[in-house]
Amino acid sequence: MKILRYILLLLLILVIGFSIYIAVQPNSFEVTRTKTIKAPQAVVYNNIIDFKNWEAWNSWVEENPETKVMLPELTKGIGGSYSWEDEDGIGTMKTLATTPNSSITQEMQFADFPTNDVTWNLQPNDDGTTEVTWTISGKDLPFGFKAFATVMGGMEKQIGPHYERGLTMLDSVLQDEMKVYSINVEGVTQHSGGYYLYNTTSCKFSEFEKNMKEMLPKVGAYAMTHNVTMAGPPFILYHKWDEENDAVIFSCCVPTNSKMVSNEPGILTGQLASFRTVKTVLKGNYDNLKEAWETTMKYIADNNLEMIEAGPMLETYITDPMSEPNPAKWITEIYVAVK
């Protein structure tokens, strides 16, 4: 019995000592992780702001696939939420405030523990990537919460690795989504033609993209500063495409409602007559344009169609990348004149 009393006394001392240790632990915590995501700021924001996207990069779900994720009717924006249930209990997450494309403030409640603040900060980089900082914090922590956190190794150990993995998965998911594209040859149709403003040049293929990015804004700027109403999206008109001799001649064009007289050197006016054409629609990044053109040419050959020598070949940019940052949603139309 004497030994039993010593054991009980020792246990009591240990319990008291542990209780004192827990009591003196900080009454708050913060865990934060930052990663450069290879996607534009708006693309990252649009994914995070909608909880229906979270399961694809949720490392807790990856670790425990048995986790039950429940989505309400409203998952996006302020008031959007979701909940989950696993062997440890039920949790909820709700969006409280946002600054579009820049920051998101959320609240997390798990089991009977106090609510925690979750914040996202998105900073754009000059190279088109985004610096994403994901933070969770809590304050006025009760004794039970501190005891649980201590036994589990601390919040940094419990949450930090999951945040790191989640950001890595988010990066991978976004990159895969931005690579999605489709090419659809719509067949033979009629292009209406029309008037347009343009500038033109010839260059090597390696210089094409650089020249196009410099030339097209100049035509658009001329139209805007001279109050010219644009009749549609801008397009490239190819005059010569000679891969064998590494030469391309093209014009950067902005369609207009009527014939315009330009008073600026280098900005010219032109007109396309209506023409019979094979139309192809690319939905996706411009990186896929080469395949789209090859698909168009194959369609022409397979259907025994004949291109018009020196006839129009157009590349029309339906989507403005400045308005739609996700390249998977860019739409480009290709027109090749046929007899």
C-alpha positions as CSV (number, residue, x, y, z in Angstrom):
1,M,0.0,0.0,0.0
2,K,2.9,2.3,0.8
3,I,4.3,1.8,-2.7
4,L,0.8,2.5,-4.2
5,R,0.6,5.8,-2.3
6,Y,4.1,6.8,-3.6
7,I,2.9,6.0,-7.2
8,L,-0.3,8.0,-6.8
9,L,1.7,10.9,-5.3
10,L,4.1,10.8,-8.2
11,L,1.3,10.8,-10.7
12,L,-0.3,13.7,-8.9
13,I,3.0,15.6,-9.1
14,L,3.2,14.8,-12.8
15,V,-0.3,16.0,-13.4
16,I,0.2,19.2,-11.5
17,G,3.5,19.8,-13.2
18,F,2.0,19.2,-16.7
19,S,-0.9,21.4,-15.8
20,I,1.4,24.2,-14.8
21,Y,3.4,23.7,-18.0
22,I,0.2,23.9,-20.1
23,A,-1.0,27.0,-18.1
24,V,2.2,28.9,-18.9
25,Q,2.0,28.2,-22.6
26,P,1.2,31.2,-24.9
27,N,-2.4,32.1,-25.1
28,S,-2.1,32.6,-28.9
29,F,-0.6,31.0,-31.9
30,E,0.2,31.7,-35.5
31,V,1.3,29.4,-38.4
32,T,2.1,30.9,-41.8
33,R,3.5,29.6,-45.0
34,T,4.5,31.4,-48.2
35,K,5.0,29.9,-51.7
36,T,5.4,31.3,-55.2
37,I,2.6,30.0,-57.3
38,K,3.2,29.9,-61.1
39,A,-0.1,31.5,-62.0
40,P,-1.5,35.0,-62.3
41,Q,-2.8,36.6,-59.2
42,A,-6.4,36.6,-60.4
43,V,-6.3,32.9,-61.3
44,V,-5.0,32.0,-57.9
45,Y,-7.7,34.2,-56.2
46,N,-10.5,32.8,-58.3
47,N,-9.6,29.3,-57.2
48,I,-9.2,30.0,-53.5
49,I,-12.3,32.1,-53.1
50,D,-14.5,29.2,-54.0
51,F,-14.5,26.3,-51.5
52,K,-15.7,23.8,-54.1
53,N,-12.1,23.9,-55.4
54,W,-10.4,23.2,-52.1
55,E,-10.8,19.4,-52.0
56,A,-8.4,19.1,-55.0
57,W,-5.5,20.6,-53.0
58,N,-6.5,19.8,-49.4
59,S,-3.6,17.9,-47.9
60,W,-5.8,16.7,-44.9
61,V,-8.2,15.1,-47.4
62,E,-5.2,13.7,-49.3
63,E,-3.9,12.2,-46.0
64,N,-7.3,10.9,-45.0
65,P,-9.5,10.1,-48.0
66,E,-12.3,9.0,-45.7
67,T,-12.8,12.6,-44.8
68,K,-16.4,13.7,-45.6
69,V,-16.5,17.1,-47.3
70,M,-19.9,18.9,-47.3
71,L,-20.6,21.8,-49.6
72,P,-23.6,24.2,-49.1
73,E,-25.3,26.1,-51.8
74,L,-23.1,29.1,-51.3
75,T,-19.4,28.3,-51.6
76,K,-17.9,31.4,-53.3
77,G,-17.2,34.8,-51.9
78,I,-18.3,36.5,-48.7
79,G,-20.6,34.2,-46.8
80,G,-19.3,31.1,-48.7
81,S,-18.5,28.1,-46.6
82,Y,-17.9,24.4,-46.4
83,S,-17.6,21.8,-43.7
84,W,-15.9,18.5,-43.2
85,E,-16.1,15.5,-40.8
86,D,-13.4,13.0,-39.9
87,E,-12.6,10.8,-36.9
88,D,-11.6,13.8,-34.9
89,G,-14.8,15.7,-35.3
90,I,-16.6,18.3,-37.5
91,G,-15.1,21.5,-38.8
92,T,-16.4,24.5,-40.7
93,M,-14.7,27.3,-42.7
94,K,-16.4,30.5,-43.7
95,T,-15.3,33.5,-45.8
96,L,-15.8,36.8,-43.9
97,A,-14.1,39.4,-46.1
98,T,-12.2,39.8,-49.3
99,T,-10.2,42.3,-51.3
100,P,-10.6,41.0,-54.9
101,N,-7.5,39.3,-56.2
102,S,-5.4,40.5,-53.2
103,S,-6.6,39.1,-49.8
104,I,-9.2,36.8,-48.2
105,T,-10.2,36.6,-44.5
106,Q,-11.9,33.5,-43.2
107,E,-12.9,31.9,-40.0
108,M,-12.4,28.2,-39.0
109,Q,-14.2,26.3,-36.3
110,F,-13.2,22.8,-35.4
111,A,-15.1,20.6,-32.9
112,D,-15.6,22.4,-29.6
113,F,-12.4,24.4,-30.0
114,P,-12.4,28.2,-30.3
115,T,-12.6,29.8,-33.7
116,N,-9.4,30.6,-35.6
117,D,-8.6,33.3,-38.1
118,V,-7.4,32.3,-41.5
119,T,-6.0,34.8,-44.0
120,W,-4.7,34.7,-47.5
121,N,-2.4,37.4,-49.0
122,L,-1.7,37.4,-52.7
123,Q,1.1,39.5,-54.2
124,P,1.7,39.6,-58.0
125,N,5.2,39.3,-59.3
126,D,6.6,40.9,-62.4
127,D,7.1,37.5,-64.1
128,G,3.4,36.7,-63.9
129,T,3.6,34.4,-60.8
130,T,2.0,35.1,-57.4
131,E,3.5,35.2,-53.9
132,V,0.8,33.4,-51.8
133,T,0.9,33.6,-48.0
134,W,-1.5,31.4,-46.0
135,T,-1.9,32.1,-42.3
136,I,-3.9,30.7,-39.4
137,S,-4.0,32.3,-36.0
138,G,-5.8,32.0,-32.7
139,K,-5.9,33.9,-29.4
140,D,-7.4,33.7,-25.9
141,L,-6.8,30.0,-26.0
142,P,-8.5,27.9,-23.3
143,F,-6.6,25.4,-21.2
144,G,-8.1,22.4,-23.1
145,F,-7.0,23.7,-26.5
146,K,-3.5,24.4,-25.2
147,A,-3.3,20.9,-23.7
148,F,-4.4,19.3,-27.0
149,A,-2.0,21.4,-29.0
150,T,0.9,20.5,-26.7
151,V,0.2,16.8,-26.7
152,M,0.0,16.8,-30.5
153,G,3.4,18.5,-30.8
154,G,2.3,22.1,-31.2
155,M,0.3,23.9,-33.9
156,E,3.4,24.6,-36.0
157,K,4.0,20.8,-36.3
158,Q,0.3,20.0,-36.8
159,I,-0.5,22.7,-39.4
160,G,2.7,23.8,-41.0
161,P,3.4,20.7,-43.1
162,H,-0.2,20.6,-44.3
163,Y,0.0,24.3,-45.4
164,E,3.2,23.6,-47.3
165,R,1.7,20.5,-49.0
166,G,-1.5,22.4,-49.7
167,L,0.3,25.3,-51.4
168,T,2.3,22.8,-53.5
169,M,-0.8,21.0,-54.6
170,L,-2.6,24.3,-55.4
171,D,0.3,25.3,-57.6
172,S,0.1,21.9,-59.4
173,V,-3.6,22.1,-59.8
174,L,-3.6,25.6,-61.3
175,Q,-0.8,24.8,-63.7
176,D,-2.7,21.8,-65.0
177,E,-5.9,23.8,-65.3
178,M,-4.2,26.6,-67.3
179,K,-2.8,24.0,-69.8
180,V,-6.3,22.7,-70.7
181,Y,-7.2,23.5,-74.3
182,S,-9.4,22.4,-77.2
183,I,-9.3,22.7,-80.9
184,N,-12.5,22.6,-82.9
185,V,-12.6,22.9,-86.7
186,E,-16.1,24.3,-87.4
187,G,-15.8,23.7,-91.1
188,V,-16.6,25.9,-94.1
189,T,-18.3,29.2,-93.5
190,Q,-18.4,32.7,-94.8
191,H,-16.3,35.5,-93.3
192,S,-18.0,38.9,-93.6
193,G,-14.7,40.9,-94.2
194,G,-14.8,44.6,-93.6
195,Y,-12.6,47.7,-93.1
196,Y,-9.6,47.7,-90.7
197,L,-6.7,49.8,-89.5
198,Y,-3.3,48.0,-89.5
199,N,0.5,48.2,-89.4
200,T,2.6,45.6,-91.1
201,T,6.1,44.1,-91.1
202,S,8.2,41.2,-92.2
203,C,10.6,39.2,-89.9
204,K,12.0,35.9,-88.8
205,F,9.7,33.5,-87.0
206,S,11.8,34.0,-83.8
207,E,11.0,37.7,-83.9
208,F,7.2,37.3,-84.6
209,E,5.9,37.3,-81.1
210,K,8.0,40.3,-80.0
211,N,7.0,42.3,-83.1
212,M,3.3,41.4,-82.7
213,K,3.2,42.5,-79.1
214,E,4.7,45.8,-80.0
215,M,2.6,46.5,-83.1
216,L,-0.9,45.5,-82.1
217,P,-1.1,47.9,-79.1
218,K,0.0,50.7,-81.4
219,V,-3.0,50.1,-83.7
220,G,-5.3,49.8,-80.8
221,A,-4.0,53.0,-79.2
222,Y,-4.4,54.9,-82.5
223,A,-8.0,53.8,-82.7
224,M,-8.7,54.9,-79.1
225,T,-7.0,58.3,-79.3
226,H,-8.8,59.1,-82.5
227,N,-12.2,57.9,-81.2
228,V,-12.4,55.1,-83.8
229,T,-15.1,52.6,-83.0
230,M,-13.8,49.1,-83.2
231,A,-16.0,46.7,-85.1
232,G,-14.7,43.6,-83.4
233,P,-11.7,42.0,-81.8
234,P,-8.2,42.5,-83.2
235,F,-6.6,40.0,-85.6
236,I,-3.4,39.1,-87.4
237,L,-3.5,39.0,-91.2
238,Y,-0.8,36.7,-92.6
239,H,0.5,37.6,-96.0
240,K,3.4,35.1,-96.2
241,W,4.3,32.1,-94.0
242,D,7.6,30.6,-95.2
243,E,9.0,28.2,-92.7
244,E,11.6,27.0,-95.1
245,N,13.2,30.4,-95.5
246,D,12.3,31.5,-91.9
247,A,10.2,34.4,-93.0
248,V,6.8,35.7,-92.1
249,I,5.0,38.8,-93.4
250,F,2.0,39.9,-91.3
251,S,-0.3,42.8,-90.4
252,C,-1.7,43.6,-86.9
253,C,-5.3,44.8,-87.5
254,V,-8.2,46.4,-85.7
255,P,-11.6,46.2,-87.5
256,T,-13.6,49.4,-88.0
257,N,-17.2,50.1,-89.0
258,S,-16.2,52.2,-92.0
259,K,-13.2,53.2,-94.0
260,M,-10.9,55.4,-92.0
261,V,-8.2,57.8,-93.2
262,S,-5.1,57.6,-91.0
263,N,-3.0,60.6,-90.5
264,E,-0.1,58.8,-88.8
265,P,2.8,57.1,-90.7
266,G,2.8,53.4,-90.2
267,I,-0.9,53.1,-89.5
268,L,-2.7,52.2,-92.7
269,T,-6.3,51.4,-93.7
270,G,-7.4,48.3,-95.5
271,Q,-10.5,46.3,-96.5
272,L,-11.2,42.6,-96.6
273,A,-13.8,41.4,-99.1
274,S,-16.1,38.7,-97.8
275,F,-14.6,35.3,-98.4
276,R,-15.4,31.6,-98.1
277,T,-13.3,30.1,-95.3
278,V,-12.5,27.2,-93.0
279,K,-13.0,28.3,-89.5
280,T,-11.2,26.8,-86.4
281,V,-11.7,27.8,-82.8
282,L,-8.9,27.3,-80.3
283,K,-9.9,27.6,-76.6
284,G,-6.7,27.8,-74.6
285,N,-3.2,29.3,-74.4
286,Y,-1.6,30.8,-77.5
287,D,1.1,28.1,-77.2
288,N,-1.4,25.8,-78.9
289,L,-1.8,28.0,-82.0
290,K,0.7,26.0,-84.0
291,E,-1.3,22.8,-83.4
292,A,-4.5,24.7,-84.2
293,W,-3.1,25.8,-87.6
294,E,-1.8,22.3,-88.3
295,T,-5.3,20.9,-87.5
296,T,-6.9,23.4,-89.9
297,M,-4.5,22.6,-92.7
298,K,-5.2,18.8,-92.2
299,Y,-8.9,19.4,-92.3
300,I,-8.5,21.3,-95.6
301,A,-6.4,18.5,-97.1
302,D,-8.7,15.7,-95.8
303,N,-11.8,17.3,-97.2
304,N,-10.2,18.0,-100.6
305,L,-10.6,21.7,-100.2
306,E,-8.3,24.1,-102.0
307,M,-6.8,27.2,-100.5
308,I,-6.9,30.5,-102.4
309,E,-3.4,31.5,-103.4
310,A,-2.5,34.6,-101.5
311,G,-5.9,34.5,-99.9
312,P,-6.7,35.8,-96.4
313,M,-5.4,33.9,-93.4
314,L,-6.5,35.4,-90.1
315,E,-5.9,34.8,-86.5
316,T,-8.6,36.7,-84.5
317,Y,-8.2,37.2,-80.7
318,I,-11.7,37.0,-79.2
319,T,-10.5,37.1,-75.6
320,D,-8.6,40.0,-74.1
321,P,-5.9,38.5,-71.8
322,M,-6.0,41.7,-69.7
323,S,-9.6,40.9,-68.8
324,E,-9.3,37.1,-68.6
325,P,-6.0,36.1,-66.9
326,N,-6.6,32.3,-67.2
327,P,-5.2,31.2,-70.6
328,A,-7.4,28.1,-70.6
329,K,-10.3,30.5,-71.3
330,W,-8.7,32.4,-74.1
331,I,-10.6,32.0,-77.4
332,T,-8.8,32.4,-80.8
333,E,-10.5,32.0,-84.2
334,I,-8.5,31.0,-87.3
335,Y,-9.8,31.6,-90.8
336,V,-8.2,30.3,-94.0
337,A,-9.7,31.3,-97.3
338,V,-10.7,28.4,-99.6
339,K,-12.2,28.2,-103.1
